[in-house]
């Protein structure tokens, strides 16, 4: 028979699966990163039409920093350090 922690983990996984939520570490990572990647791609499309390279770089940097700041609290501390700019 499985240990109590194993049974609890199985129960949590079954509940998450029934709700259509991620159950593995890889699925959780994709679930967490998907919104930030989508926003950064949308930002790339937005700034790619700006003619002036300096303006384009400034807009990219400012808005990308804001996007990362919004999502930074969702990442573990070591991931936040890896994403930090500067």
Secondary structure, 3 states (H helix, E strand, C coil): CCCHHHHHHHHHHHHHHHCCCCCCHHHHHHHHHHHHHHHHHHHHHHHHCCCCHHHHHHHHHHHHHHHHHHHHCCCCHHHHHHHCCC
